């Protein structure tokens, strides 16, 4: 279990959390919420005792962990890329090593003779007993059941991690964490890349989970169905407000708290103004000059306090670039095929992107949607076929795992690398400010950003690109509701061409597509709202 005492977190001059104390125990199902960039992911990493970015975050207070902790980070690129997906899941309990030793003993039995064969047989019996005592046979079946519920079939489980899409690797990591049966689960956006049925299954699983967990999620339904406590990280005050309430009761209580704070602020402002006026009247009299100064100082303190409480949570003004002029067909793909080893992901994909076209790519997880965008963007080469750029093509690629960002560079350096030559520091700072990066935040390493902050930075780099064809892979993932609405508004008004991969039906409706490409069969059709119900299922 986890006990936290007087925890404070800072990155540079910014305070994320101030003097927070809480615990996570058996049966405690906690939703950690707050706007993008408030510090939720940073807090989760520290609770998981992850070394990631520990040299950048200044921490005081104590975090004591007893028992086991399962941590799902937002980065799916965990584990050896040559390891099979099933082995990655089983490895969390060490069962993969037992299986490997059993297979080695089996090989020795078949190859050895005489005394060596007898010894190999005895070793096999011992290992088999150890495997049975450890619940290995049942655990192997349990891992497969969890994986299947998350949309990972045996074909995917038999593949090396390096051949899987970002969504598949993310689901492998989630299956691994759930299979661990840890005393405490720390889950950072667990519904990312899950289809409708898998999300429903995950809600049921968490609702009855016997241990404790903290979940960061923008899936309101997941929070409403599973949590019995809420921790709200206020980005303005640096305060972690703890509500020992379910989701609906929390929403009411927080609304009441905000209403109370507004009332207290109004009273403070009224008192401050009265003190200021009285101090101004008294300061002209020499005999009351000291008292007048005290009144004026107190008035300034009250004004400052009221001003801090009054700050509202800012929302990034997310938008897409003004598209550069281009020909009638800026991008064409002919006969695109792509395989990873013996696994064929794309086969004979033909696609012509007209100027201003809006295309949605649908298909089950692992059908090749992300791979297609990566090939179109020139990130990966096709095994067959070709991508043909048309006159004036300017591509903008948003990757679901933010691979386009340099995590070794700062926010500012990432933007400067993407900006055209005529962009000076001031213009870059202005764009970053619209995406809520200002002050010292622009010098933060991209490695320490939360998923939502990385999304905002990746989108900011698109703004300066003048792209006339956008390839967008799950652009609404990791965004809070207000920022998601900004993305949807940007999609509605963008005049260039878009190829969109998403599980978000709202994003498809905002795009108002004219065509749909269905993978893996590479069938193209005119868009119909009949396809809308497939979006969350694929």
Kinemage of the C-alpha trace (Angstrom):
@kinemage 1
@onewidth
@group {chain A} dominant
@subgroup {mainchain}
@vectorlist {calphas} color= white
{ca unk a 1} P 0.000 0.000 0.000
{ca unk a 2} L 1.036 3.629 -0.383
{ca unk a 3} L 1.270 6.258 2.375
{ca unk a 4} L 2.073 9.836 1.396
{ca unk a 5} L 3.018 12.477 3.971
{ca unk a 6} L 3.458 16.231 3.314
{ca unk a 7} L 4.388 15.684 -0.327
{ca unk a 8} L 5.450 18.742 -2.327
{ca unk a 9} L 6.519 18.641 -5.977
{ca unk a 10} L 8.172 21.369 -8.007
{ca unk a 11} L 9.567 21.657 -11.508
{ca unk a 12} L 11.721 24.758 -11.709
{ca unk a 13} L 9.839 27.673 -10.188
{ca unk a 14} L 6.453 26.012 -10.594
{ca unk a 15} L 4.774 24.226 -7.675
{ca unk a 16} L 2.708 21.244 -8.770
{ca unk a 17} L 1.686 19.903 -5.346
{ca unk a 18} L 2.002 21.544 -1.945
{ca unk a 19} L 1.984 19.558 1.347
{ca unk a 20} L -0.311 16.715 0.272
{ca unk a 21} L -0.973 13.793 2.593
{ca unk a 22} L -3.061 10.749 1.679
{ca unk a 23} L -2.979 6.975 1.454
{ca unk a 24} L -3.994 4.288 -1.000
{ca unk a 25} L -5.225 1.142 0.707
{ca unk a 26} L -7.225 -1.949 -0.088
{ca unk a 27} L -10.652 -1.123 -1.496
{ca unk a 28} L -9.774 2.532 -2.157
{ca unk a 29} L -10.616 3.364 -5.772
{ca unk a 30} L -9.354 6.878 -6.446
{ca unk a 31} L -9.771 9.089 -9.481
{ca unk a 32} L -6.939 11.627 -9.908
{ca unk a 33} L -8.270 14.530 -11.965
{ca unk a 34} L -7.241 18.033 -13.025
{ca unk a 35} L -6.527 19.945 -16.191
{ca unk a 36} L -3.796 18.953 -18.658
{ca unk a 37} L -0.409 19.939 -17.272
{ca unk a 38} L -1.574 20.174 -13.647
{ca unk a 39} L 0.959 17.511 -12.615
{ca unk a 40} L -1.141 14.350 -12.477
{ca unk a 41} L 1.265 12.200 -14.485
{ca unk a 42} L 4.295 13.541 -12.589
{ca unk a 43} L 2.582 12.710 -9.290
{ca unk a 44} L 1.710 9.213 -10.538
{ca unk a 45} L 5.294 8.544 -11.623
{ca unk a 46} L 6.588 9.435 -8.173
{ca unk a 47} L 3.999 7.239 -6.460
{ca unk a 48} L 5.151 4.400 -8.720
{ca unk a 49} L 8.729 5.225 -7.683
{ca unk a 50} L 9.617 5.503 -11.339
{ca unk a 51} L 13.041 6.971 -12.028
{ca unk a 52} L 11.727 8.715 -15.134
{ca unk a 53} L 12.549 12.445 -14.940
{ca unk a 54} L 13.413 12.152 -11.231
{ca unk a 55} L 16.391 14.459 -11.765
{ca unk a 56} L 14.086 17.273 -12.924
{ca unk a 57} L 11.381 17.082 -10.272
{ca unk a 58} L 12.147 18.539 -6.852
{ca unk a 59} L 10.396 16.500 -4.164
{ca unk a 60} L 9.955 16.905 -0.432
{ca unk a 61} L 7.902 14.804 1.964
{ca unk a 62} L 7.655 11.033 2.206
{ca unk a 63} L 6.217 8.259 0.035
{ca unk a 64} L 6.195 4.848 1.730
{ca unk a 65} L 5.214 1.789 -0.289
{ca unk a 66} L 4.432 -1.618 1.144
{ca unk a 67} L 3.230 -4.554 -0.913
{ca unk a 68} L 3.223 -4.590 -4.705
{ca unk a 69} L 2.428 -1.782 -7.133
{ca unk a 70} L 1.417 -2.133 -10.793
{ca unk a 71} L 2.056 0.987 -12.883
{ca unk a 72} L 0.646 1.748 -16.333
{ca unk a 73} L 2.480 4.719 -17.805
{ca unk a 74} L 1.383 6.657 -20.872
{ca unk a 75} L 4.421 5.429 -22.822
{ca unk a 76} L 3.737 1.988 -24.332
{ca unk a 77} L 7.314 1.452 -25.486
{ca unk a 78} L 8.213 -0.762 -22.547
{ca unk a 79} L 10.074 -4.056 -22.609
{ca unk a 80} L 12.460 -5.714 -25.055
{ca unk a 81} L 11.167 -5.253 -28.605
{ca unk a 82} L 12.164 -8.851 -29.415
{ca unk a 83} L 10.107 -10.278 -26.528
{ca unk a 84} L 6.812 -11.913 -27.463
{ca unk a 85} L 3.717 -10.064 -26.280
{ca unk a 86} L 2.534 -13.058 -24.226
{ca unk a 87} L 5.943 -13.322 -22.556
{ca unk a 88} L 5.807 -9.616 -21.685
{ca unk a 89} L 2.498 -10.107 -19.876
{ca unk a 90} L 3.635 -13.255 -18.062
{ca unk a 91} L 6.965 -11.711 -17.055
{ca unk a 92} L 5.338 -9.508 -14.435
{ca unk a 93} L 4.989 -12.616 -12.236
{ca unk a 94} L 8.199 -14.291 -13.457
{ca unk a 95} L 6.178 -17.058 -15.111
{ca unk a 96} L 7.855 -16.499 -18.479
{ca unk a 97} L 11.203 -17.567 -16.977
{ca unk a 98} L 9.684 -20.752 -15.564
{ca unk a 99} L 8.163 -21.555 -18.958
{ca unk a 100} L 11.524 -20.985 -20.653
{ca unk a 101} L 13.257 -23.339 -18.185
{ca unk a 102} L 10.568 -25.986 -18.725
{ca unk a 103} L 10.993 -25.769 -22.505
{ca unk a 104} L 14.756 -26.106 -22.093
{ca unk a 105} L 14.277 -29.197 -19.909
{ca unk a 106} L 11.917 -30.670 -22.508
{ca unk a 107} L 14.566 -30.161 -25.191
{ca unk a 108} L 17.217 -31.790 -22.993
{ca unk a 109} L 14.953 -34.809 -22.370
{ca unk a 110} L 14.447 -35.324 -26.097
{ca unk a 111} L 18.138 -35.008 -26.939
{ca unk a 112} L 19.907 -36.660 -23.979
{ca unk a 113} L 20.391 -40.346 -23.358
{ca unk a 114} L 21.116 -42.566 -20.367
{ca unk a 115} L 21.896 -40.834 -17.072
{ca unk a 116} L 21.704 -37.384 -18.647
{ca unk a 117} L 18.179 -38.090 -19.837
{ca unk a 118} L 17.184 -39.284 -16.355
{ca unk a 119} L 18.568 -36.099 -14.808
{ca unk a 120} L 16.754 -34.010 -17.407
{ca unk a 121} L 13.489 -35.823 -16.617
{ca unk a 122} L 13.977 -35.222 -12.873
{ca unk a 123} L 14.663 -31.546 -13.564
{ca unk a 124} L 11.536 -31.333 -15.691
{ca unk a 125} L 9.407 -32.853 -12.905
{ca unk a 126} L 10.804 -30.364 -10.380
{ca unk a 127} L 10.149 -27.418 -12.684
{ca unk a 128} L 6.671 -28.647 -13.509
{ca unk a 129} L 5.894 -28.920 -9.783
{ca unk a 130} L 7.282 -25.422 -9.183
{ca unk a 131} L 5.203 -24.113 -12.073
{ca unk a 132} L 2.047 -25.782 -10.711
{ca unk a 133} L 2.614 -24.478 -7.160
{ca unk a 134} L 3.074 -20.982 -8.568
{ca unk a 135} L -0.311 -21.326 -10.257
{ca unk a 136} L 1.398 -21.288 -13.622
{ca unk a 137} L -1.140 -23.241 -15.642
{ca unk a 138} L -4.076 -21.243 -14.320
{ca unk a 139} L -2.082 -18.010 -14.604
{ca unk a 140} L -1.240 -18.706 -18.233
{ca unk a 141} L -4.947 -19.089 -18.978
{ca unk a 142} L -5.785 -15.995 -16.915
{ca unk a 143} L -3.277 -13.889 -18.859
{ca unk a 144} L -4.848 -15.009 -22.137
{ca unk a 145} L -8.338 -14.158 -20.856
{ca unk a 146} L -7.307 -10.646 -19.775
{ca unk a 147} L -5.519 -10.084 -23.081
{ca unk a 148} L -8.533 -11.283 -25.076
{ca unk a 149} L -10.822 -8.950 -23.127
{ca unk a 150} L -8.529 -6.080 -24.157
{ca unk a 151} L -8.656 -7.051 -27.824
{ca unk a 152} L -5.399 -9.030 -28.000
{ca unk a 153} L -5.910 -12.408 -29.646
{ca unk a 154} L -3.447 -15.323 -29.683
{ca unk a 155} L -2.038 -14.200 -33.044
{ca unk a 156} L -1.029 -10.847 -31.553
{ca unk a 157} L 0.268 -12.451 -28.340
{ca unk a 158} L 2.612 -14.607 -30.428
{ca unk a 159} L 4.228 -11.571 -32.076
{ca unk a 160} L 7.357 -9.702 -30.899
{ca unk a 161} L 6.602 -6.361 -29.260
{ca unk a 162} L 8.537 -4.547 -31.974
{ca unk a 163} L 5.999 -5.625 -34.617
{ca unk a 164} L 2.975 -4.295 -32.748
{ca unk a 165} L 1.259 -0.955 -33.232
{ca unk a 166} L 1.368 1.661 -30.496
{ca unk a 167} L -2.205 0.805 -29.524
{ca unk a 168} L -1.428 -2.903 -29.293
{ca unk a 169} L 1.661 -2.326 -27.154
{ca unk a 170} L -0.341 -0.061 -24.889
{ca unk a 171} L -2.914 -2.842 -24.406
{ca unk a 172} L -0.148 -5.375 -23.736
{ca unk a 173} L 1.127 -3.124 -20.932
{ca unk a 174} L -2.386 -2.740 -19.507
{ca unk a 175} L -2.898 -6.526 -19.608
{ca unk a 176} L 0.453 -6.959 -17.854
{ca unk a 177} L -0.460 -4.552 -15.068
{ca unk a 178} L -3.888 -6.126 -14.514
{ca unk a 179} L -2.398 -9.632 -14.617
{ca unk a 180} L 0.085 -8.623 -11.899
{ca unk a 181} L -2.777 -8.518 -9.352
{ca unk a 182} L -0.746 -5.923 -7.465
{ca unk a 183} L -1.923 -4.564 -4.127
{ca unk a 184} L -2.176 -1.106 -5.715
{ca unk a 185} L -2.692 -0.250 -9.377
{ca unk a 186} L -1.582 3.124 -10.771
{ca unk a 187} L -3.282 3.590 -14.136
{ca unk a 188} L -2.541 6.583 -16.354
{ca unk a 189} L -5.234 6.890 -19.061
{ca unk a 190} L -5.997 3.142 -19.249
{ca unk a 191} L -8.796 3.511 -21.846
{ca unk a 192} L -6.496 4.935 -24.529
{ca unk a 193} L -6.613 2.663 -27.610
{ca unk a 194} L -9.379 0.473 -26.184
{ca unk a 195} L -12.501 -0.269 -28.193
{ca unk a 196} L -16.020 0.001 -26.780
{ca unk a 197} L -16.283 -3.595 -25.532
{ca unk a 198} L -12.850 -3.496 -23.885
{ca unk a 199} L -13.704 -0.280 -22.046
{ca unk a 200} L -16.890 -1.853 -20.679
{ca unk a 201} L -14.897 -4.901 -19.556
{ca unk a 202} L -12.283 -2.681 -17.861
{ca unk a 203} L -14.999 -0.794 -15.960
{ca unk a 204} L -16.380 -4.074 -14.604
{ca unk a 205} L -12.896 -5.312 -13.733
{ca unk a 206} L -11.955 -2.188 -11.784
{ca unk a 207} L -15.332 -1.963 -10.078
{ca unk a 208} L -14.648 -5.280 -8.313
{ca unk a 209} L -10.872 -5.053 -7.968
{ca unk a 210} L -9.996 -6.192 -4.417
{ca unk a 211} L -6.887 -4.043 -4.057
{ca unk a 212} L -6.619 -0.270 -4.287
{ca unk a 213} L -6.025 1.863 -7.339
{ca unk a 214} L -5.518 5.402 -8.586
{ca unk a 215} L -6.687 6.124 -12.103
{ca unk a 216} L -6.048 9.175 -14.267
{ca unk a 217} L -8.674 9.318 -16.975
{ca unk a 218} L -10.673 11.728 -19.090
{ca unk a 219} L -13.283 8.992 -19.527
{ca unk a 220} L -16.013 10.372 -17.265
{ca unk a 221} L -18.047 7.167 -17.491
{ca unk a 222} L -15.097 5.119 -16.240
{ca unk a 223} L -14.685 7.450 -13.247
{ca unk a 224} L -18.404 7.502 -12.503
{ca unk a 225} L -18.626 3.705 -12.565
{ca unk a 226} L -15.483 2.791 -10.623
{ca unk a 227} L -14.142 5.364 -8.152
{ca unk a 228} L -15.212 5.922 -4.561
{ca unk a 229} L -12.815 8.811 -3.899
{ca unk a 230} L -11.544 11.712 -6.000
{ca unk a 231} L -8.327 13.708 -5.753
{ca unk a 232} L -8.506 17.008 -7.651
{ca unk a 233} L -5.168 18.629 -8.473
{ca unk a 234} L -5.763 22.357 -8.763
{ca unk a 235} L -3.211 23.756 -11.225
{ca unk a 236} L -3.735 27.334 -10.018
{ca unk a 237} L -3.379 26.755 -6.294
{ca unk a 238} L -0.965 23.773 -6.357
{ca unk a 239} L -3.346 22.061 -3.945
{ca unk a 240} L -4.490 18.452 -3.980
{ca unk a 241} L -8.111 18.513 -2.799
{ca unk a 242} L -9.264 15.114 -1.539
{ca unk a 243} L -12.925 14.143 -1.673
{ca unk a 244} L -13.952 10.939 0.083
{ca unk a 245} L -16.918 10.701 -2.261
{ca unk a 246} L -18.040 8.958 -5.415
{ca unk a 247} L -17.907 10.771 -8.730
{ca unk a 248} L -21.363 12.356 -8.796
{ca unk a 249} L -21.124 13.466 -5.165
{ca unk a 250} L -17.649 14.860 -5.871
{ca unk a 251} L -18.933 16.970 -8.761
{ca unk a 252} L -21.611 18.479 -6.502
{ca unk a 253} L -19.180 19.078 -3.638
{ca unk a 254} L -16.578 20.669 -5.894
{ca unk a 255} L -19.245 22.938 -7.371
{ca unk a 256} L -20.215 23.951 -3.826
{ca unk a 257} L -16.547 24.547 -2.954
{ca unk a 258} L -16.008 26.763 -5.984
{ca unk a 259} L -19.163 28.707 -5.178
{ca unk a 260} L -17.895 29.182 -1.594
{ca unk a 261} L -14.494 30.361 -2.862
{ca unk a 262} L -16.152 32.903 -5.149
{ca unk a 263} L -18.175 34.205 -2.199
{ca unk a 264} L -15.075 34.399 -0.010
{ca unk a 265} L -13.222 36.203 -2.795
{ca unk a 266} L -16.004 38.760 -3.156
{ca unk a 267} L -15.916 39.373 0.590
{ca unk a 268} L -12.112 39.668 0.554
{ca unk a 269} L -12.228 42.155 -2.317
{ca unk a 270} L -14.873 44.190 -0.521
{ca unk a 271} L -12.827 44.255 2.661
{ca unk a 272} L -9.625 45.062 0.757
{ca unk a 273} L -11.272 47.985 -1.043
{ca unk a 274} L -12.632 49.357 2.250
{ca unk a 275} L -9.163 49.139 3.839
{ca unk a 276} L -7.586 50.811 0.833
{ca unk a 277} L -10.029 53.726 0.921
{ca unk a 278} L -9.629 54.147 4.656
{ca unk a 279} L -5.845 53.998 4.368
{ca unk a 280} L -5.840 56.624 1.613
{ca unk a 281} L -7.891 58.959 3.813
{ca unk a 282} L -5.656 58.445 6.844
{ca unk a 283} L -2.249 58.643 5.149
{ca unk a 284} L -2.520 62.455 4.778
{ca unk a 285} L -2.543 62.803 8.576
{ca unk a 286} L 0.918 62.491 10.095
{ca unk a 287} L -0.439 61.074 13.358
{ca unk a 288} L -2.125 58.181 11.497
{ca unk a 289} L 0.510 57.526 8.833
{ca unk a 290} L 1.716 54.251 10.423
{ca unk a 291} L -1.815 52.870 10.740
{ca unk a 292} L -2.566 53.961 7.180
{ca unk a 293} L 0.461 52.074 5.847
{ca unk a 294} L -0.594 48.945 7.730
{ca unk a 295} L -4.083 49.200 6.232
{ca unk a 296} L -2.716 49.647 2.721
{ca unk a 297} L -0.359 46.665 3.107
{ca unk a 298} L -3.208 44.504 4.386
{ca unk a 299} L -5.373 45.659 1.485
{ca unk a 300} L -2.637 44.643 -0.985
{ca unk a 301} L -2.394 41.212 0.656
{ca unk a 302} L -6.154 40.685 0.380
{ca unk a 303} L -6.178 41.830 -3.266
{ca unk a 304} L -3.328 39.418 -4.079
{ca unk a 305} L -5.010 36.515 -2.293
{ca unk a 306} L -8.346 37.178 -3.963
{ca unk a 307} L -6.637 37.446 -7.347
{ca unk a 308} L -4.961 34.022 -6.972
{ca unk a 309} L -8.227 32.393 -5.981
{ca unk a 310} L -9.945 34.023 -8.925
{ca unk a 311} L -7.705 32.527 -11.581
{ca unk a 312} L -9.681 30.333 -13.923
{ca unk a 313} L -8.270 27.262 -15.602
{ca unk a 314} L -6.964 28.316 -18.961
{ca unk a 315} L -7.743 26.364 -22.107
{ca unk a 316} L -5.327 26.097 -25.005
{ca unk a 317} L -6.513 27.781 -28.199
{ca unk a 318} L -5.889 24.703 -30.317
{ca unk a 319} L -6.024 25.266 -34.044
{ca unk a 320} L -4.576 23.876 -37.245
{ca unk a 321} L -2.417 25.757 -39.754
{ca unk a 322} L -3.488 27.853 -42.685
{ca unk a 323} L -2.898 25.353 -45.516
{ca unk a 324} L -0.381 26.310 -48.200
{ca unk a 325} L -1.543 26.331 -51.802
{ca unk a 326} L -1.272 22.981 -53.551
{ca unk a 327} L -2.391 21.013 -56.594
{ca unk a 328} L -5.697 19.202 -57.042
{ca unk a 329} L -4.329 15.902 -55.653
{ca unk a 330} L -1.513 16.668 -53.178
{ca unk a 331} L -0.992 13.070 -52.002
{ca unk a 332} L -1.453 9.662 -53.643
{ca unk a 333} L -0.696 6.128 -52.450
{ca unk a 334} L -0.578 3.285 -54.963
{ca unk a 335} L -0.442 -0.402 -54.014
{ca unk a 336} L 1.010 0.163 -50.530
{ca unk a 337} L 1.984 -3.071 -48.774
{ca unk a 338} L 3.842 -3.453 -45.491
{ca unk a 339} L 4.864 -6.504 -43.459
{ca unk a 340} L 6.721 -7.060 -40.208
{ca unk a 341} L 8.442 -10.397 -40.566
{ca unk a 342} L 5.789 -12.886 -41.646
{ca unk a 343} L 2.967 -10.601 -40.514
{ca unk a 344} L 1.346 -8.653 -43.352
{ca unk a 345} L -0.139 -5.410 -42.030
{ca unk a 346} L -1.039 -3.561 -45.238
{ca unk a 347} L -1.810 -5.106 -48.600
{ca unk a 348} L -2.345 -3.186 -51.822
{ca unk a 349} L -3.703 0.055 -50.343
{ca unk a 350} L -4.686 2.670 -52.931
{ca unk a 351} L -5.618 6.139 -51.738
{ca unk a 352} L -5.836 9.522 -53.459
{ca unk a 353} L -6.100 12.560 -51.180
{ca unk a 354} L -7.701 15.468 -53.028
{ca unk a 355} L -7.216 19.074 -51.972
{ca unk a 356} L -9.400 19.656 -48.893
{ca unk a 357} L -10.532 15.992 -48.696
{ca unk a 358} L -11.635 14.567 -45.351
{ca unk a 359} L -10.955 10.828 -44.970
{ca unk a 360} L -11.485 8.566 -41.941
{ca unk a 361} L -9.538 5.297 -41.661
{ca unk a 362} L -11.424 2.543 -39.807
{ca unk a 363} L -10.331 -0.939 -38.803
{ca unk a 364} L -9.847 -3.169 -35.791
{ca unk a 365} L -6.844 -2.560 -33.556
{ca unk a 366} L -3.834 -3.987 -35.386
{ca unk a 367} L -5.434 -3.613 -38.815
{ca unk a 368} L -2.669 -1.254 -39.922
{ca unk a 369} L -4.202 2.214 -39.409
{ca unk a 370} L -1.157 3.704 -37.672
{ca unk a 371} L 1.206 1.915 -40.050
{ca unk a 372} L -0.598 3.455 -43.029
{ca unk a 373} L -0.182 6.971 -41.631
{ca unk a 374} L 3.496 6.332 -40.893
{ca unk a 375} L 4.065 5.157 -44.470
{ca unk a 376} L 2.162 8.152 -45.885
{ca unk a 377} L 4.244 10.453 -43.667
{ca unk a 378} L 7.508 8.875 -44.843
{ca unk a 379} L 8.369 7.640 -41.347
{ca unk a 380} L 8.443 4.034 -42.541
{ca unk a 381} L 9.122 2.730 -46.063
{ca unk a 382} L 6.547 0.604 -47.866
{ca unk a 383} L 7.601 -2.916 -48.874
{ca unk a 384} L 5.701 -2.493 -52.139
{ca unk a 385} L 3.908 0.332 -53.893
{ca unk a 386} L 4.736 3.996 -53.578
{ca unk a 387} L 3.634 7.268 -52.016
{ca unk a 388} L 3.479 10.034 -54.622
{ca unk a 389} L 3.633 13.679 -53.466
{ca unk a 390} L 1.595 16.080 -55.558
{ca unk a 391} L 2.341 19.693 -56.456
{ca unk a 392} L 2.868 21.876 -53.381
{ca unk a 393} L 2.373 19.072 -50.835
{ca unk a 394} L 3.114 20.055 -47.234
{ca unk a 395} L 2.506 17.196 -44.824
{ca unk a 396} L 1.695 17.563 -41.145
{ca unk a 397} L 1.831 14.341 -39.108
{ca unk a 398} L 0.454 13.945 -35.588
{ca unk a 399} L 1.635 10.640 -34.079
{ca unk a 400} L -0.450 9.042 -31.344
{ca unk a 401} L 2.661 8.299 -29.254
{ca unk a 402} L 4.258 11.694 -30.003
{ca unk a 403} L 7.213 10.177 -31.862
{ca unk a 404} L 7.612 13.439 -33.789
{ca unk a 405} L 8.805 15.182 -30.608
{ca unk a 406} L 12.439 15.151 -29.539
{ca unk a 407} L 12.234 14.164 -25.868
{ca unk a 408} L 15.866 15.234 -25.364
{ca unk a 409} L 15.016 18.796 -26.385
{ca unk a 410} L 13.016 21.483 -24.611
{ca unk a 411} L 9.534 22.675 -25.544
{ca unk a 412} L 11.042 25.776 -27.133
{ca unk a 413} L 13.670 23.795 -29.066
{ca unk a 414} L 11.017 21.459 -30.461
{ca unk a 415} L 9.047 24.427 -31.717
{ca unk a 416} L 12.066 26.163 -33.217
{ca unk a 417} L 12.948 22.971 -35.102
{ca unk a 418} L 9.445 22.845 -36.624
{ca unk a 419} L 9.085 26.571 -37.337
{ca unk a 420} L 9.886 28.078 -40.754
{ca unk a 421} L 12.964 30.243 -41.187
{ca unk a 422} L 11.031 33.518 -40.900
{ca unk a 423} L 9.824 32.658 -37.390
{ca unk a 424} L 11.807 34.461 -34.715
{ca unk a 425} L 11.784 33.817 -30.956
{ca unk a 426} L 8.840 36.159 -30.431
{ca unk a 427} L 6.618 34.410 -32.966
{ca unk a 428} L 7.486 31.004 -31.533
{ca unk a 429} L 6.726 32.206 -28.006
{ca unk a 430} L 3.377 33.618 -29.176
{ca unk a 431} L 2.318 30.269 -30.657
{ca unk a 432} L 3.493 28.392 -27.564
{ca unk a 433} L 1.527 30.814 -25.395
{ca unk a 434} L -1.657 29.979 -27.302
{ca unk a 435} L -1.002 26.337 -26.404
{ca unk a 436} L -0.470 27.210 -22.702
{ca unk a 437} L 3.333 27.088 -22.688
{ca unk a 438} L 4.691 30.280 -21.179
{ca unk a 439} L 7.365 31.526 -18.821
{ca unk a 440} L 9.818 28.871 -17.682
{ca unk a 441} L 7.535 26.110 -19.041
{ca unk a 442} L 8.957 26.615 -22.545
{ca unk a 443} L 12.379 25.489 -21.297
{ca unk a 444} L 11.097 22.230 -19.813
{ca unk a 445} L 12.350 19.051 -21.417
{ca unk a 446} L 9.712 17.372 -23.593
{ca unk a 447} L 10.501 14.194 -21.648
{ca unk a 448} L 8.805 15.524 -18.491
{ca unk a 449} L 5.570 16.569 -20.200
{ca unk a 450} L 2.331 14.751 -19.480
{ca unk a 451} L 0.449 13.070 -22.297
{ca unk a 452} L -1.845 16.083 -22.618
{ca unk a 453} L 1.075 18.513 -22.701
{ca unk a 454} L 2.836 16.429 -25.360
{ca unk a 455} L -0.370 16.479 -27.376
{ca unk a 456} L -0.510 20.277 -27.143
{ca unk a 457} L 3.156 20.635 -28.115
{ca unk a 458} L 2.822 18.254 -31.069
{ca unk a 459} L -0.217 20.197 -32.281
{ca unk a 460} L 1.632 23.490 -31.805
{ca unk a 461} L 4.386 22.254 -34.144
{ca unk a 462} L 1.705 21.589 -36.771
{ca unk a 463} L 0.401 25.160 -36.545
{ca unk a 464} L 3.618 26.642 -37.906
{ca unk a 465} L 3.977 24.017 -40.642
{ca unk a 466} L 1.502 25.470 -43.195
{ca unk a 467} L 0.544 21.831 -43.870
{ca unk a 468} L -2.141 21.263 -46.477
{ca unk a 469} L -2.515 17.544 -45.690
{ca unk a 470} L -2.809 16.528 -42.036
{ca unk a 471} L -2.296 12.914 -40.955
{ca unk a 472} L -3.874 12.710 -37.500
{ca unk a 473} L -3.519 9.584 -35.358
{ca unk a 474} L -5.791 9.745 -32.280
{ca unk a 475} L -5.423 13.532 -31.789
{ca unk a 476} L -7.941 13.718 -28.900
{ca unk a 477} L -6.166 11.163 -26.672
{ca unk a 478} L -4.941 12.488 -23.294
{ca unk a 479} L -6.873 15.758 -23.574
{ca unk a 480} L -9.194 17.129 -20.913
{ca unk a 481} L -12.771 17.866 -22.064
{ca unk a 482} L -12.154 21.566 -22.683
{ca unk a 483} L -9.023 20.938 -24.775
{ca unk a 484} L -10.802 18.161 -26.673
{ca unk a 485} L -13.522 20.634 -27.638
{ca unk a 486} L -10.826 22.946 -28.981
{ca unk a 487} L -9.519 20.131 -31.192
{ca unk a 488} L -13.018 19.392 -32.471
{ca unk a 489} L -13.502 23.067 -33.299
{ca unk a 490} L -10.182 23.098 -35.163
{ca unk a 491} L -11.243 20.051 -37.183
{ca unk a 492} L -14.516 21.720 -38.142
{ca unk a 493} L -12.812 24.790 -39.545
{ca unk a 494} L -9.613 23.429 -41.105
{ca unk a 495} L -9.630 23.962 -44.872
{ca unk a 496} L -6.857 21.532 -45.822
{ca unk a 497} L -7.066 17.769 -46.328
{ca unk a 498} L -7.225 15.394 -43.351
{ca unk a 499} L -6.638 11.659 -42.983
{ca unk a 500} L -7.932 10.780 -39.517
{ca unk a 501} L -7.505 7.697 -37.331
{ca unk a 502} L -9.571 7.842 -34.132
{ca unk a 503} L -11.760 5.974 -31.664
{ca unk a 504} L -13.519 9.264 -30.858
{ca unk a 505} L -16.903 9.479 -32.579
{ca unk a 506} L -17.061 13.189 -31.738
{ca unk a 507} L -13.866 13.793 -33.715
{ca unk a 508} L -15.354 12.063 -36.758
{ca unk a 509} L -18.539 14.123 -36.511
{ca unk a 510} L -16.475 17.318 -36.255
{ca unk a 511} L -14.427 16.347 -39.308
{ca unk a 512} L -17.578 15.681 -41.358
{ca unk a 513} L -15.706 13.225 -43.634
{ca unk a 514} L -16.502 12.640 -47.271
{ca unk a 515} L -14.819 9.229 -47.535
{ca unk a 516} L -13.889 6.208 -45.411
{ca unk a 517} L -11.070 3.689 -45.885
{ca unk a 518} L -11.698 0.293 -44.282
{ca unk a 519} L -8.678 -1.766 -43.241
{ca unk a 520} L -7.310 -4.398 -43.596
{ca unk a 521} L -9.220 -4.970 -46.852
{ca unk a 522} L -8.379 -1.469 -48.135
{ca unk a 523} L -11.973 -0.911 -49.280
{ca unk a 524} L -12.863 2.727 -49.919
{ca unk a 525} L -16.396 4.090 -49.728
{ca unk a 526} L -18.272 7.364 -49.544
{ca unk a 527} L -18.923 8.368 -45.963
{ca unk a 528} L -22.267 7.516 -44.430
{ca unk a 529} L -23.388 8.047 -40.859
{ca unk a 530} L -23.996 4.302 -40.803
{ca unk a 531} L -20.226 3.976 -40.329
{ca unk a 532} L -20.294 6.162 -37.222
{ca unk a 533} L -21.238 3.311 -34.908
{ca unk a 534} L -18.112 1.450 -36.073
{ca unk a 535} L -15.771 4.187 -34.853
{ca unk a 536} L -15.734 3.231 -31.162
{ca unk a 537} L -15.792 -0.476 -32.008
{ca unk a 538} L -12.622 -0.407 -34.121
